[in-house]
């Protein structure tokens, strides 16, 4: 049983974390017309990273 390497999981998790924080800021700005506080965007990104990391730990690369 071989899982995804640590570095691949780390890169994918960081990308999801940054994208979630950015998108939450854009949506917040669109709805409320003032910027989202950075600590809230960080919390959203961190909460998005947790299930992403767990999901990526279960993925096994195909043997091609």
C-alpha positions, 0 to 999 in steps of 0.5 A: 500500500503506497500513499501519495508522497508527503510533498504532494499532499502538502502542495495540494493542501496549501493550494486548497487553503489559499484558494478557500481563503481567497474565495471567501474574501471575494464572496464576503466583499461581494455580499457585504461591500467591505473586506473580510478580516484576514484572521477570518480568511485564515480560519476559513482556509485552515478549516478547508485544509483539514478535510483536504489533508485527510482525504489526500491521505486516503488516496493511493496513486495508480500503478501505471 
